[in-house]
């Protein structure tokens, strides 16, 4: 006869359950605990992989390898599709890559998960500003600084919008707020100078441009804006010196002639444009087109051949990781 073994009832059980059911419950309970532990361990492992992918992407971004950076951020998102850190970085990277639609989609996904994400609000606002959607951009940027007052790029963007709306006093106040958060930033100092220039305060404009150049002697827009100011003031030698910091002499003369045309100084414009032609035949057609218009007193018409030089304001991209 087979000997029966005795399985004592667990002490904690105070009710007699049918034996098969008891075994089922005990086994399923053990299996459930193991599954929960496994799920927790797996979730922890996934999050570690996500953070590693983001960290690796940040390293690649700082090295300038945007393709590898994007690969790592997308890897993180494949593991965790709603990870706001990865989504935000994709938005920043796509902005850097010149893909505003992709950037806006990434920032919008961040805001769908966290509507108060100041970085995404700033990023999307700056994308909208570049798309000339000024009303929507303004709303986003104002919300960003209301959540995080340290968002100097958002203040800079709000200053650009205010200048576009011809409210230069408001613009300068925004630039000053940006400088409080990021003192000495050449981009903001350049915009502050241009805002003063638009308001007719040329002395303050020149001071701001020179402050920008003291920090970044290669800041092309600040040199171009300073040169434009010198032309407006009739300081042509200083203008030529400033322009040739960022362009060759023929282009500098062409730019000076263009600005003089806009000022109605047609004889002076002719002199500069002829200098451009003498120094470089490549300016022959453009310079003579402008000369014809200058002599016909059409300097303010939009069909004037605009030189390659760009002046004015700058919009800063969101913060790289």
VEXDOTOR-921993 format. One record per residue (C-alpha): x, z, y. Coordinates in steps of 0.25 Angstrom, whole numbers, padded with zeros to 4 digits, always signed. Each point is the difference from the previous one (the first is absolute). Layout:
BEGIN
XZY
...
***
This chain:
BEGIN
+0000+0000+0000
+0005-0004+0014
+0003+0012+0008
-0008+0001+0013
+0007+0003+0013
-0006+0009+0011
+0000-0005+0014
-0003+0012+0009
-0010-0002+0012
+0007+0000+0013
-0001+0014+0007
-0006-0007+0013
-0011-0006-0007
-0013+0009+0000
-0009-0010-0006
+0000-0006-0014
+0001-0015+0002
-0002-0009-0012
+0014-0002-0006
+0001-0016+0002
-0005+0001+0014
+0009+0011+0003
+0012-0008-0005
-0005-0012+0008
-0001+0008+0013
+0014+0006-0002
+0006-0013-0003
-0007-0007+0011
+0004+0011+0010
+0014-0001-0004
+0000-0015+0001
-0007+0001+0014
+0011+0010+0005
+0011-0009-0005
-0007-0012+0007
-0002+0007+0013
+0015+0004+0000
+0004-0014-0004
-0008-0005+0012
+0006+0010+0009
+0014-0004-0004
-0003-0015+0000
-0006+0002+0014
+0013+0008+0005
+0009-0011-0006
-0008-0011+0007
+0001+0007+0013
+0015+0002-0002
+0001-0015-0002
-0008-0003+0012
+0009+0009+0009
+0012-0006-0006
-0005-0014+0003
-0003+0003+0014
+0014+0007+0002
+0007-0012-0006
-0009-0009+0009
+0004+0008+0012
+0015-0002-0003
-0002-0015-0001
-0008+0000+0013
+0011+0007+0007
+0011-0010-0006
-0009-0012+0005
-0004-0005-0013
-0015-0001+0002
-0003-0008-0012
+0006+0011-0009
-0007+0011+0008
-0013-0007-0001
+0002-0001-0015
+0002+0015-0001
-0012+0003+0008
-0009-0009-0008
+0005+0007-0012
-0004+0013+0005
-0014-0006+0003
-0001-0005-0014
+0001+0014-0004
-0008+0006+0011
-0009-0010+0007
-0005+0009+0011
+0014+0007+0003
+0000+0000+0015
+0015+0002+0002
+0002-0013-0008
-0011-0008+0007
+0005+0005+0014
+0014-0005-0003
-0006-0014-0005
-0007-0001+0014
+0013+0003+0007
+0008-0010-0009
-0010-0011+0002
+0000+0002+0015
+0015-0001+0000
-0001-0013-0009
-0010-0006+0010
-0012+0001-0009
-0010+0007+0009
-0012-0003-0009
+0007+0006-0012
+0004+0012+0009
-0014+0002+0005
-0005+0000-0014
+0010+0011-0004
-0003+0009+0012
-0015-0002-0002
+0001+0005-0014
+0008+0012+0004
-0011+0003+0010
-0011-0002-0010
+0007+0011-0008
+0004+0009+0012
-0007-0004+0013
+0009+0009+0008
+0013-0005-0005
+0007-0001+0014
+0011-0010-0005
-0010-0010-0005
-0009+0001+0012
+0013-0003+0008
+0004-0011-0009
-0013-0007+0000
-0002+0002+0015
+0014-0007+0002
-0004-0011-0009
-0013-0002+0008
+0007+0000+0013
+0009-0011-0005
-0012-0008-0004
-0005+0002+0015
-0012+0008-0005
+0002+0010+0011
-0013+0008-0001
+0001+0003-0015
+0015+0003+0002
-0002+0010+0011
-0010+0008-0008
+0010+0001-0012
+0012+0004+0009
-0008+0010+0008
-0005+0006-0013
+0014+0000-0006
+0006+0008+0012
-0012+0010+0000
+0004+0004-0014
+0015-0001+0002
+0005+0001+0014
+0014-0004-0005
-0004-0014-0002
+0008-0007+0011
-0002-0014-0006
-0015+0002+0002
+0002+0005+0015
+0009-0012+0002
-0011-0009-0006
-0010+0006+0009
+0009-0002+0012
+0001-0015-0003
-0015-0001-0001
-0002+0007+0013
+0010-0010+0007
-0008-0012-0006
-0012+0006+0006
+0007+0001+0013
+0000+0016+0001
+0014+0002+0002
-0001+0014+0005
-0006+0003-0014
+0010-0008-0007
+0012+0007+0006
-0007+0014-0004
+0000-0005-0014
+0014-0004+0000
+0004+0013+0006
-0007+0007-0012
+0007-0009-0009
+0014+0004+0006
-0004+0015-0001
-0001-0002-0015
+0012-0010-0001
+0009+0002+0013
+0009-0012+0003
-0007-0010-0009
+0005-0014+0006
-0013-0007-0005
-0009+0010+0008
+0009+0000+0012
+0000-0015+0001
-0016+0001-0001
+0000+0010+0011
+0009-0009+0009
-0009-0012-0002
-0012+0009+0003
+0007+0004+0013
+0003-0015+0003
-0014-0004-0002
-0005+0011+0009
+0010-0005+0011
+0009+0012-0001
+0013-0008-0002
+0010+0012+0003
-0006+0008-0012
-0001-0012-0008
+0015-0003+0001
+0003+0015-0002
-0007-0001-0013
+0006-0013-0005
+0014+0006+0003
-0004+0013-0008
-0004-0009-0012
+0013-0008+0001
+0009+0013+0001
-0006+0004-0014
+0000-0014-0006
+0009-0010+0007
-0005-0011-0009
-0014+0002+0003
-0004-0015+0003
-0014+0003+0006
+0006+0010+0010
+0011-0010+0004
-0011-0011+0002
-0009+0009+0008
+0011+0005+0009
+0005-0014+0002
-0014-0005+0004
-0001+0012+0010
+0013-0005+0006
-0005-0014+0001
-0013+0006+0007
+0009+0007+0010
+0008-0012+0003
+0013+0007-0007
+0003-0013-0007
+0015+0004-0004
-0005+0013-0006
-0011-0008-0007
+0009-0010-0006
+0010+0011-0005
-0012+0007-0006
-0006-0012-0007
+0014-0004-0006
+0000+0013-0007
-0010-0005-0010
+0000-0016+0002
+0010-0011+0003
+0002-0005+0015
-0009-0012-0001
-0012+0008-0006
+0003+0010+0011
-0001-0010+0011
-0012-0006-0006
-0007+0014-0001
+0003+0002+0015
-0005-0013+0004
-0013+0003-0007
-0002+0013+0006
+0003-0006+0014
-0011-0010-0003
-0010+0011-0002
+0004+0006+0013
-0002-0013+0007
+0015-0001+0003
+0001-0014-0003
+0013-0004+0007
+0007+0012-0007
-0007-0004-0013
+0006-0014+0001
+0014+0005+0002
-0001+0009-0012
-0006-0011-0009
+0010-0010+0004
+0011+0010-0004
-0006+0001-0014
+0000-0015-0001
+0014-0002+0004
+0005+0011-0010
-0008-0004-0012
-0007-0014-0002
-0010+0007-0010
-0007+0006+0013
-0002-0014+0006
-0014-0002-0004
-0005+0014+0002
+0007+0002+0013
-0005-0014+0006
-0014+0003-0005
+0000+0013+0008
+0007-0007+0012
-0011-0010+0000
-0011+0011+0000
+0008+0008+0010
+0001-0012+0010
-0015-0002-0002
-0002+0015+0003
-0007+0003-0013
+0009+0011-0004
-0011+0010-0003
-0007-0010-0010
+0000+0004-0015
+0007-0014-0004
+0013+0004+0006
+0011-0001-0011
+0002+0015-0003
+0015+0004-0003
+0003+0007-0013
+0002+0013+0007
-0010+0010-0003
-0003+0011+0010
-0009+0012+0001
-0005+0011-0010
+0003+0003-0014
-0008+0006-0011
+0007+0009-0010
-0003-0001-0015
-0004+0012-0008
+0010+0010-0004
+0009-0005-0012
+0000+0010-0012
***
